[in-house]
């Protein structure tokens, strides 16, 4: 499995009601981006159909989670933003 589907699955968990699940998903996504970011960016640049959607999805998640009332969610979001 390539990192892109895994990243998309993780991003879906960042919308969970439970703050702990969001934090875990954000932490996993950050690690994935730090380790496999080149492949994730490469897949975005090579796939013109999904390029805008994938990048927009990540930006949307970062924007939503950065404004979360839980400070730990916001902190993990900033770590993901830096990794991306």
Secondary structure per residue as TSV (DSSP state, phi and psi in degrees):
chain	resnum	aa	ss	phi	psi
A	1	X	-	360.0	134.0
A	2	X	-	-78.4	162.0
A	3	X	H	-66.3	-22.9
A	4	X	H	-63.3	-50.2
A	5	X	H	-63.3	-35.5
A	6	X	H	-63.8	-44.7
A	7	X	H	-60.7	-42.9
A	8	X	H	-63.9	-40.4
A	9	X	H	-62.8	-42.9
A	10	X	H	-62.1	-40.4
A	11	X	H	-62.4	-32.0
A	12	X	H	-64.9	-34.1
A	13	X	H	-74.3	-16.6
A	14	X	T	-72.9	-7.0
A	15	X	T	-100.8	8.3
A	16	X	-	-65.0	153.1
A	17	X	S	-68.8	-35.8
A	18	X	S	-75.4	122.2
A	19	X	H	-62.7	-35.8
A	20	X	H	-63.8	-39.4
A	21	X	H	-65.9	-40.4
A	22	X	H	-61.7	-46.5
A	23	X	H	-60.4	-45.5
A	24	X	H	-62.5	-44.6
A	25	X	H	-63.0	-42.7
A	26	X	H	-63.8	-41.3
A	27	X	H	-64.0	-44.1
A	28	X	H	-64.3	-41.5
A	29	X	H	-63.7	-39.8
A	30	X	H	-62.3	-46.0
A	31	X	H	-61.5	-43.5
A	32	X	H	-60.0	-44.5
A	33	X	H	-66.5	-37.3
A	34	X	H	-67.8	-37.8
A	35	X	H	-85.2	-35.7
A	36	X	H	-123.9	16.0
A	37	X	H	-55.1	-38.3
A	38	X	H	-61.1	-40.7
A	39	X	H	-70.3	-37.5
A	40	X	H	-66.8	-45.6
A	41	X	H	-65.0	-41.8
A	42	X	H	-59.1	-41.1
A	43	X	H	-68.6	-31.2
A	44	X	H	-69.7	-41.4
A	45	X	H	-74.3	-30.2
A	46	X	H	-85.3	-21.9
A	47	X	-	-106.3	89.7
A	48	X	H	-63.0	-29.4
A	49	X	H	-69.4	-42.9
A	50	X	H	-94.5	-9.2
A	51	X	H	-53.4	-56.1
A	52	X	H	-64.0	-39.6
A	53	X	H	-66.0	-43.5
A	54	X	H	-67.0	-48.8
A	55	X	H	-65.0	-41.1
A	56	X	H	-64.1	-38.1
A	57	X	H	-62.9	-44.4
A	58	X	H	-64.3	-44.6
A	59	X	H	-62.0	-39.2
A	60	X	H	-64.8	-45.4
A	61	X	H	-61.3	-45.8
A	62	X	H	-60.9	-43.6
A	63	X	H	-63.2	-44.1
A	64	X	H	-66.6	-46.4
A	65	X	H	-72.8	-29.5
A	66	X	H	-64.4	-24.9
A	67	X	T	-97.9	7.9
A	68	X	-	-64.6	145.0
A	69	X	S	-69.8	-20.2
A	70	X	S	-83.1	120.7
A	71	X	H	-61.5	-33.8
A	72	X	H	-67.6	-36.6
A	73	X	H	-64.0	-44.4
A	74	X	H	-62.6	-41.2
A	75	X	H	-63.0	-46.2
A	76	X	H	-63.4	-34.0
A	77	X	H	-63.7	-41.9
A	78	X	H	-65.6	-33.7
A	79	X	H	-65.1	-42.9
A	80	X	H	-63.2	-44.6
A	81	X	H	-56.1	-44.5
A	82	X	H	-64.5	-36.3
A	83	X	H	-69.2	-38.5
A	84	X	-	-70.5	360.0
